[in-house]
Amino acid sequence: MTQLPATPSLLYVTDPMCAWCYGFTPVMRRLRALWFGRLQVKVLVGGLRPYPQAPLTVEEKDKLAISWHRVQEKSHLPFDYSFFLQQEILYDTEPACRAILTVRHLRPSLTLEVLRAIHSAFYADRRDISRPEVLVDVVRPFGVSENLFLAVFETDEIYQQTRQEFSRVEQLGVTTLPSVYLEHPLGPRLISRGFSTLADLEERLFQALEIPY
């Protein structure tokens, strides 16, 4: 029987511009704190809406606004709905995803914290996180200088790695963000799909750890 490592890892599949992920990231942070030293959390970016060819339609804006309200009801997190007053919204999640990969290269232990900060910048502060200068401001408090961040963020390699990560997530069979997988030598096992409470997530984690491979 194949054994899990002494410190198992969770793959947190997310997107910085996914509203349900914004609501769920605090749950992942609390889980990691509760399981400190017994569990690792690795952030994967799913690419919610990368490389859009056109602005959001009126119908897409309405669906997005409804989703934001539902997340706010579940999570009690702040949202700035003035975002929807813009005439044209090119909802491109690729730059923020690429920023997460950049931080994962430079400050891997802080990836989840930076994800939380980017979420808040977009949803609560209505900052345009598709702009590099905004992303630089968000990551600076974490000890990442502008020059260092941009030196990685703007390379062809990080563009390619971001595309590859989107493909990896697709190959995992992810259909919903957020999703959480337990990493294992025989392949990741899905333990949570969509938003869940800390109690539900922890129960599913216990169940997954008890299932033999």
ABEGO torsion letter per residue (X at the ends): XBBBBABBBBBBBBBAABAAAAAAAAAAAAAAAAABGABBBBBBBAGABBGBABBBBAAAAAAAAAAAAAAAAAAGBBBBAAAAABABBBBBAAAAAAAAAAAAAABAAAAAAAAAAAAAAAAAAGBBAABAAAAAAAAAAAGBBAAAAAAAAABAAAAAAAAAAAAAAAAAGBABOBBBBBBBAAEBBBABBEBBBAAAAAAAAAAAAABBX
